[in-house]
Amino acid sequence: MLPNEWQNKISGALAERLAPLGMSVLGWFAVLPLECSDSELAGYGPAVLIGNKGGAMWPVFAASAEFRDSKPDPMDRWTRRVLGEIAMELVPQARQLFPFGETVWPFQRWAGRAMGVSQSPLGLLVHREYGLWFALRAALVFPHSDAAVEKVIQRVDELNHPCLECDEKPCLNACPVTAFSESGFAVNACRSYLDSTPQSVASSQIDSTKPDCLRLGCAARNACPVGREWRYGEAQLQFHMQSFARAFGRTKRSANRS
């Protein structure tokens, strides 16, 4: 089977099973040798990236046992279960990788090759159509023998970066504590602001003129004009912001997981 035919067959089978979960095949890429410090990936290379675009995944996850069981990391556990079941049924030869857990994989770099995306001024990846409203959930990596690796290597499309066309950069001006700047992300400023939200303090102490990021989502992310029709709903935004606030020490490696 020719590489393109092989990829199309895998993509089609995965897309059919992912659609009811609100997830999609985001693109193909190749795991490069320098990214394979894990000896278990020796002999692997072609890979497919899986994730969600917009909020279609939310109702499925919100109805899951993991969402309701009050145990830590419900979305990570649900993702590992449902995608693991699909992978074992359709492509048992593939290695399952996730953007959470003990091993930190370069998912943002892979998304650049698979989707042609790169970082926004907020540090999140931005897509020309979906804006900041997509997330990377897993990658399935196949043995070299399954396809020619060179056929699935793509490059970040810097010329197609939507932020280059955005002169005003409203994302950088919307944060109530100016946590985003050219110097990076001011974690402590963001944390202090989230701690001052209605769920943390008495209502008399709240400045109602400032955005409620914990309930309505990050004000800077909401300000991006790209892909607004893909924006998550309020329940999903609140879930992700509360998870972010609880796991501040781990947020750097979870970019574009939400």
N, C-alpha and C positions, 0 to 999 in steps of 0.2 A: 504494500500500500504506500503511495506517495505521501510525503510529509503533510502536505496541505489536506489531503483526503483524510489522513489519520487525525489531524487536529480538528477538522470539521466534524468528524464522527464523534469524537470525544466532546467537543463543544455542544453539539446538538443534544447528546444524551444528558449532559449535565444541565443544560438550559431547561430541558423539559422537567427535570426533577427539582431544580432550584426555584422555578417560577412560583409554585405554590407556597414557598417559604418567603417570597418577596426578595429573593436574591438572584444574582446574575453572574455569568461569566464576564469578567471585566477585560480580559485580554490574555495574550500569551507572551512569555518572555523566556530567557535562558538564565539559569543559575550559573554564574561564572566561577571558575576555579578559585579565585581569591575570596569568594563569598562562602566557600565550602570548608570552613575550619572544622565543622563537624564531620568526623570520619565516616559517619553513617551515610553521608551524601555522596561518598565516592561512587562514581559510575552513574550519577544522576545529572540531569541538565535541563531538558525541556520542561516547562512548568506553565500552569494555568492559574490565573489569579481570580479569586471569587470574592464577591462583596455585595453590598446593597447600594442602590441608587434611590435617594429619597426615602420616604417613610413606609414603603410597602411591606417591609419586614416586621414593622412594629406590632400590628395586630396578631400576627402568628406567634411572635415571641411572648407578647403579653398574655396569651392564652396558654402558655406552656407551664409544665409542672415546675420548672426551674424558676420562673418568674414569681411563683406563688409560695415557694417553700421557705423563704426567708433566710436561705443560706447565702454565703458570700459569692460574689462573682456570677450571678445568674446568667448573664448574657454569654460569658465565656463558656460556661458549662453547657448551655443550650447549643451554642455554635459547635462546640466539639462533638456533641452527641449527634445532631442532625446531619452535619456535614460528614462526620465519620461514617454514619450509616450509608449515606449516598456513595461516598468514595469506596467503601468496602464492597458495595454491590456492583458498581459500574466500573471502577478502575482499581482493583485490589493491588495492582503492581505499583501504584503511586505512593509516594511518601507524603503524609499529611503534615503541613506546617501551619502554625497559627501565630498571630501577632501578640500573643500573650503566653505566659508560662515561663519556665526557667531560661530557655534559650531565646536570645534576642536576635531575630532575623531582620534583614534590611528591607522591610516591606515597602517603605517609601521609595527606595531606590528601584525596587522591582516594579512598582506602580509606574514609575517614570518610563521604564522600558516597555511595559505592557500597555499603558494607556496614553503615553505622551504627555503626562502631567508633571508639574513641578510645584515648588512651594509658593504659597501666597505670602504676603507680608506678615501674616499671623503665624506662619510656620506650618499650617495645615496645607495639604495638597489641594490645588484648585483645578477644576475641570471646566472646559469651555462651555459645556452644556449644563452639567449638574452643579457647577460652582463648588461650594464647600460642603454640599449635602450628599456625600457618598462616603462609604466606609469600606475598608479592607478587612475581610473576615478570615480568609485562609488562602493557602496556595497548595496545589497538588503538583508534586515534582515527579517526573517520570525517568526511568532509566534511559541512558543515551541511545540504546538500541531501538527505542520506540520511535524515534524521529531524528532528523538531522538538526542539531542544535542551532546551526547558523541560520536556519529558516525561521527561528522564533526570536532572534535578537532584534530588538527595536531600540530606538533612541528617544530621549526626551525631546519634544518638539518645542524648543524655546521660542521660536517665532510665533507659535500659536498660543502663547501664554496670555490669558485674558487680562491679567493685571497690567500688561504693557499698554493696554488701551484705556486704562482707568486713571485719569489724571488726578481726581480728587482724593482717591484712597480713603473712602469713608470708614473702612474697617479700622484704620489707625486713629481715627478721631472719635470713635463711638464708645470706647471703653471709659467708664466713669472714673477709673483710677489710673488711666494711661499706662496700663500694664504692658502694652505692646509698643515697641519702638525699634529703631535700627539696632539698638544694643541687645535686643532679645526680649524674652518674656520675664516680667517682674513677678515671680511666683508669690512672694510674700504679700505684695500689694493686692493681687487677685484673691489670695486666701483671706486676707483681712476683710475685703469687701464682701465676699460670700458669707463670711461669719456675721456680717451686719444685716443680713436679709431677714424678712419677716419670720422665717422658721427658726431663727437663731436668737432674736432679741425681741423685746417688747415693742409693740407697734408705735408707741410714743417716741421711740428712739430712731425711727426710720425716716429717712429723707425721701418723701414720696416723689420728688422730682427726678430721682435717679432710677435707672432701669433695674428691674428685679431679675438679675441674671440667673439666679438659682431656680426660679420658677419658669421663666420664659426663654432661657438659653442665653449664651454669651452674647452681649450686646454688639461686640465687634464682629462676631460671625454673622449675626443677623443683619448687620449693616451692608454686607457685601451685596452688590446689585446683580451678580451673576447667578443664574439658576434659582431664582427665588421660588419658582413654581415647584421645586423639588424640596423645599424646606420641610424639616421634620415638624410633626404636630407637637402641641404643648406637652402632652404626657411623655412623649419620647424625649423632648428637650429636657424636661425636668429630671427624668431618669438619668440621662447622661451627665447632667451637671451635678446631681447629687452623688453619683458614682465618682466623678472627677474630684469633687470636694473631699470625699472620704479617702481617696487614694492619691493625694497630692504627690507623695514621694515617688509614685510610679508613673506619673503622667507623661514624662518625656518620651517613653518608648511606646506610648499608646496613641500617637498622632494618627489621625485618620482611621482610628478604630471606631469612632463614634459618628 
